[in-house]
Amino acid sequence: MSRSDADTDPPRLIRLLLVDDHPVVRKGTRELLEGGSDLQVVGEAGSGEEAVARARELQPDVILMDVSMPGMNGIEATKAIKAERPGVGVLVLTSYDDDAYVFALLEAGAAGYLLKHASEDDLLGAVRAVAAGESALHPSVARKVLERFSTHTTPTPPEDDLSPRELEVLRVAATGRTNKEIARDLDISPRTVQVHLANIFSKLGVGSRTEAVLHGIKRGWIDPKTL
């Protein structure tokens, strides 16, 4: 295939699962998301238990997860889904930005955290970012992370965990740059960036860039002010 042919190929569809116990909210979110030509809503779930089952059945790329639901809540559902499929992107979409919810969901493996009053562009951008393995944190959530970890880190040497190049990639990734931007900054190929990130995730036992960055901040490898 020539480069010109590749450049005209349609983008790969991002398969989405919507999880919210309010049908009206799911309907509105579906209509908004389906405005994106690269987005496909493949299913919905009205509870945490249903979310786990539907995620197993449909194998979506990104799950938009609510927090407060009867029975299994969004935190428990995220833990269960990530235990089965560490690579799936979970984007929390909620009205709550309480510290307890934020950090419980990030610790559970959510790659992004967005509030429901976010704009359409912010939501679509967050979905695409999470699908690409990147972080997507609402500004107020990013501030909470900064405040929590700016004075509560335990510096430890990274040599036993990451190679110097992997640590460099992780530190640049923490600034919010895309894989292409990381590749440009470090003068390596985007494919090499993907390989380094996959190795980082494996070594740290995490499934998303957000988890890896939080791990790095806790260990004192990353300055939280870079978020």
C-alpha positions, 0 to 999 in steps of 0.5 A: 500500500502506498503512503497516499493510499494509507493517508486516505484510509478511514480511521478505525472505529472506536468501539464504546460501551456506555454505563449509566443507570439512567436511560435518559443520560445514556440516550443523550450520551449516545446521540452525542458520541454518534456524531463522531464518524470514528466512534461506534456505540456497541452497547449499553449497561444500566448497572455495574454487574451488567457492565462487567458482563457486557464488557466481556461480551462486546470487547469494547475499546473504551467504556464510559463509566458512571460512578453511583449505581445500585448494586455494584458501583462504578469503582467495583465494576472498573476493578472487575473489568480491568482484572479481566482486560487490563488494556481496555480504556475506562473513562469515568463520566460522572457528576461527582468529583469528590476525592474519595471517588476520584482516587478510588477510580484512578487506583482501580485503573480508570484512564480518564475522569470527566465531569458530566458538564464537560463540553461536547468537544472535551468529551469526544477528545477524552474518548479519543485520548483514552482509546489511544492509551493516553490520559484524560483528566478533567482540570479539577481532577488533575488539580486534586492529583497534584495536591495529593501527591505534591507533598506525599511522595516516597522517592525510590530509585527507578533502576530496578523497575524501568530502564533509563529510556523507559523512565524518559518516555514515562516522564514525557508521557506525564506531560500529556503529550501524544505518542507522536509528540513523545516520538518527536521529542525523543527522536524515536519512532511512534512504534518505539514509543508504543513498545516502551509504554507496553514494557512500562505497563508490564513492569509496573503491573498497570493497564493505562498511561494514567496508572503508570504516571500515578505510579511514577508520581508516588515513587518520586520519579515524576514531578506532579507539576508536569500533569 
